[in-house]
Amino acid sequence: MRSAVADDADTKFDAMLDLLSEAPNGLRSEQLREALSIEKIPFRALVKAGFDTDLIYSTGEKRSTTFFAK
């Protein structure tokens, strides 16, 4: 049985992919976190999962990082 936390993370991950696929110019982390109503640390876990599954990529460094859906 999956926990509610895992289900919420899956929902947020899917929502992040949807947002990125609708943004041809990509989104910055601040925009994504605001749209997903998520704090910085859980957001980092979502981004890591996106990179690990090869579903997102980024350009830039630090505060200028922009995320895109593949």
Secondary structure, DSSP 8 states (H G I E B T S, - for coil): ---HHHHHHHHHHHHHHHHHHT-TT-EEHHHHHHHHT--HHHHHHHHHHHHHTT-EEEESSGGG-EEEE-
